[in-house]
Amino acid sequence: MKVLGFTLTDEHRMVVEAVEDLLRKIRPNRDAYFKAIFEDQYFPDELWDKMAQIGLFGALVPEEYGGTGLGLLAMTLAMETFASQGLGNVLAVLTTMDAMALLRAGSEEQKRHWLPQIAEGKLRLAFAITEPDAGTNSFKMRTLARKEGNTYRVTGQKAWITGVDRADYVLVVARTLPYDTVIEQGLPRTYGLGLFLIDTHAKGLSFRPMDTMGIEGYRQFFLFFDDVEVPEENRIGPEHRGAEVLFDALNPERILVAAMGVGMAEYALTRAAAYAKERRVFGDTPIAAYQAVQHPLAKLKVQQEAARMLTYQAAEAFDRGLPPAEIGIYANMAKYLASETAFEAVDRAIQTHGGNGFVKEYHMIQMLAPARLLKTAPINNEMVLNYIAERVLGMPRSY
Ligand SMILES: Cc1cc2nc3c(=O)[nH]c(=O)nc-3n(C[C@H](O)[C@H](O)[C@H](O)COP(=O)(O)OP(=O)(O)OC[C@H]3O[C@@H](n4cnc5c(N)ncnc54)[C@H](O)[C@@H]3O)c2cc1C
């Protein structure tokens, strides 16, 4: 892997080599493997196990809680390397994000209980914030966690929740005070939210698959909470102030999503160039010699390299412990550029492949939905641009 202008440590290189080693082993059966993941929703356990073995689930976890302390840049490199071979592992991103919430706001007891299991790769965690009528504006959510003594009782509905069928727990964002009450009382919109780690087998919790595309190997679900009992000890962070915890956890998610975009673009551009060098349409000249084929790919290569630098910069800023508001600037810029580049690169790779771009064997058309998703989720790029306009350029908020 070419890494220009960035000094990687031996540990970082070791992580990349370990992931590449796994990918080499997969390569002989690549077509069958892709088919299983993309068409049969096969969950790639071996990817998960390898990540655990390398110590990636403990990357953000301090050693005292069983972590490896490899840091977010290591995880970033791993996700990019997987994606550069057309593979992703979204539950790993969500598990890392949830671990982050625990690290930032968990009590000592909670950290001792959850973090070692996460670091070992024994716990798979999903994340549930979106509701049918509260996506971009998640403060409007209705799922309510009412407190009764030492227990919360959760009622409501979530939608588009990825991988909850494969997860042991799901980190649920719920209202601890109804939205209308918060507004009536003149409290900030961010007040009255709670984060709860809920067992996916809890009584009263059920889920139904949605008919979606976008994340290979994983489905999305409606989640229904029918008076689900959650012990108070599963609430992460101070009462009513879950939003503060959440904001801290969003940066790692955005950075890892950016890493996936950078890797997807690598996959598309490498394969497009290789195909173009072989394909001859007029005489003996490969289509790779036509500048109309070259230039769009070259332009995207420039974009991809810029996205990679922003992504590493964001991960490094996180590892250096910069304030979340500062990391957020790079994390959002990286997510924006990486997702736009990934989608354009896959689109261009399909064009370069001509009709073969639509033949499944070439494994490019299947990448279109995952690449496109990065522009919409976990946050749409309009909101990312809003963030940059408001926080970096100091422009007013319009919504
Ligand atoms: C495949 C997939 C997997 C997902 N996995 C999860 C998951 O695991 N957990 C989870 O909680 N959620 C998940 N989601 C949900 C996802 O995060 C939301 O769909 C996304 O945040 C957008 O919310 P929405 O669909 O309600 O869009 P809406 O809020 O209805 O917005 C629609 C569009 O309006 C525009 N828009 C909205 N507000 C503004 C604004 N202020 N300024 C400019 N433009 C604006 C944007 O273009 C936006 O795309 C997933 C979604 C998909 C498709």
The ligand as an SDF file (V2000), in Angstrom:
LIG
                    3D

 53 58  0  0  0  0  0  0  0  0999 V2000
  -28.1890    0.9540    4.4150 C   0  0  0  0  0  0  0  0  0  0  0  0
  -28.4390    1.8500    5.5940 C   0  0  0  0  0  0  0  0  0  0  0  0
  -27.9220    1.5040    6.8440 C   0  0  0  0  0  0  0  0  0  0  0  0
  -28.2070    2.2840    7.9740 C   0  0  0  0  0  0  0  0  0  0  0  0
  -27.7590    1.8640    9.2110 N   0  0  0  0  0  0  0  0  0  0  0  0
  -28.1560    2.5620   10.3100 C   0  0  0  0  0  0  0  0  0  0  0  0
  -27.8200    2.0790   11.6270 C   0  0  0  0  0  0  0  0  0  0  0  0
  -27.1670    1.0330   11.8010 O   0  0  0  0  0  0  0  0  0  0  0  0
  -28.2690    2.7750   12.7060 N   0  0  0  0  0  0  0  0  0  0  0  0
  -29.0060    3.9350   12.5780 C   0  0  0  0  0  0  0  0  0  0  0  0
  -29.3880    4.5140   13.5900 O   0  0  0  0  0  0  0  0  0  0  0  0
  -29.3300    4.4100   11.3330 N   0  0  0  0  0  0  0  0  0  0  0  0
  -28.9280    3.7620   10.2160 C   0  0  0  0  0  0  0  0  0  0  0  0
  -29.2630    4.2380    8.9640 N   0  0  0  0  0  0  0  0  0  0  0  0
  -30.0730    5.4640    8.8500 C   0  0  0  0  0  0  0  0  0  0  0  0
  -29.3180    6.6530    8.2680 C   0  0  0  0  0  0  0  0  0  0  0  0
  -28.3690    7.1260    9.1980 O   0  0  0  0  0  0  0  0  0  0  0  0
  -30.3600    7.7170    7.8780 C   0  0  0  0  0  0  0  0  0  0  0  0
  -31.1090    7.1890    6.7880 O   0  0  0  0  0  0  0  0  0  0  0  0
  -29.7210    9.0340    7.4940 C   0  0  0  0  0  0  0  0  0  0  0  0
  -29.1470    9.6420    8.6240 O   0  0  0  0  0  0  0  0  0  0  0  0
  -30.7180   10.0090    6.8620 C   0  0  0  0  0  0  0  0  0  0  0  0
  -31.8890   10.1100    7.6200 O   0  0  0  0  0  0  0  0  0  0  0  0
  -33.2990    9.9910    6.8650 P   0  0  0  0  0  0  0  0  0  0  0  0
  -33.2850    8.7430    6.0700 O   0  0  0  0  0  0  0  0  0  0  0  0
  -34.4130   10.1630    7.8360 O   0  0  0  0  0  0  0  0  0  0  0  0
  -33.3220   11.2190    5.8570 O   0  0  0  0  0  0  0  0  0  0  0  0
  -34.0930   12.6050    6.0790 P   0  0  0  0  0  0  0  0  0  0  0  0
  -33.8250   13.1510    7.4390 O   0  0  0  0  0  0  0  0  0  0  0  0
  -35.5120   12.4240    5.6690 O   0  0  0  0  0  0  0  0  0  0  0  0
  -33.3640   13.5380    4.9940 O   0  0  0  0  0  0  0  0  0  0  0  0
  -33.5600   13.3500    3.5740 C   0  0  0  0  0  0  0  0  0  0  0  0
  -32.5680   14.2090    2.8150 C   0  0  0  0  0  0  0  0  0  0  0  0
  -32.8530   15.5900    3.0450 O   0  0  0  0  0  0  0  0  0  0  0  0
  -31.6490   16.3520    3.0260 C   0  0  0  0  0  0  0  0  0  0  0  0
  -31.5590   17.1220    4.2750 N   0  0  0  0  0  0  0  0  0  0  0  0
  -32.1560   16.8570    5.4690 C   0  0  0  0  0  0  0  0  0  0  0  0
  -31.8890   17.8140    6.3720 N   0  0  0  0  0  0  0  0  0  0  0  0
  -31.0910   18.7120    5.7590 C   0  0  0  0  0  0  0  0  0  0  0  0
  -30.4790   19.9380    6.1430 C   0  0  0  0  0  0  0  0  0  0  0  0
  -30.6190   20.4550    7.3750 N   0  0  0  0  0  0  0  0  0  0  0  0
  -29.7300   20.5880    5.2480 N   0  0  0  0  0  0  0  0  0  0  0  0
  -29.5790   20.1140    3.9870 C   0  0  0  0  0  0  0  0  0  0  0  0
  -30.1340   18.9710    3.5480 N   0  0  0  0  0  0  0  0  0  0  0  0
  -30.8830   18.2690    4.4180 C   0  0  0  0  0  0  0  0  0  0  0  0
  -30.5090   15.3400    2.8400 C   0  0  0  0  0  0  0  0  0  0  0  0
  -30.1710   15.2800    1.4640 O   0  0  0  0  0  0  0  0  0  0  0  0
  -31.1110   14.0410    3.2630 C   0  0  0  0  0  0  0  0  0  0  0  0
  -30.4800   12.9100    2.6360 O   0  0  0  0  0  0  0  0  0  0  0  0
  -28.9690    3.4820    7.8290 C   0  0  0  0  0  0  0  0  0  0  0  0
  -29.4460    3.8520    6.5550 C   0  0  0  0  0  0  0  0  0  0  0  0
  -29.2030    3.0400    5.4570 C   0  0  0  0  0  0  0  0  0  0  0  0
  -29.7840    3.4600    4.1240 C   0  0  0  0  0  0  0  0  0  0  0  0
  1  2  1  0
  2  3  1  0
  2 52  2  0
  3  4  2  0
  4  5  1  0
  4 50  1  0
  5  6  2  0
  6  7  1  0
  6 13  1  0
  7  8  2  0
  7  9  1  0
  9 10  1  0
 10 11  2  0
 10 12  1  0
 12 13  2  0
 13 14  1  0
 14 15  1  0
 14 50  1  0
 15 16  1  0
 16 17  1  0
 16 18  1  0
 18 19  1  0
 18 20  1  0
 20 21  1  0
 20 22  1  0
 22 23  1  0
 23 24  1  0
 24 25  2  0
 24 26  1  0
 24 27  1  0
 27 28  1  0
 28 29  2  0
 28 30  1  0
 28 31  1  0
 31 32  1  0
 32 33  1  0
 33 34  1  0
 33 48  1  0
 34 35  1  0
 35 36  1  0
 35 46  1  0
 36 37  1  0
 36 45  1  0
 37 38  2  0
 38 39  1  0
 39 40  1  0
 39 45  2  0
 40 41  1  0
 40 42  2  0
 42 43  1  0
 43 44  2  0
 44 45  1  0
 46 47  1  0
 46 48  1  0
 48 49  1  0
 50 51  2  0
 51 52  1  0
 52 53  1  0
M  END
$$$$
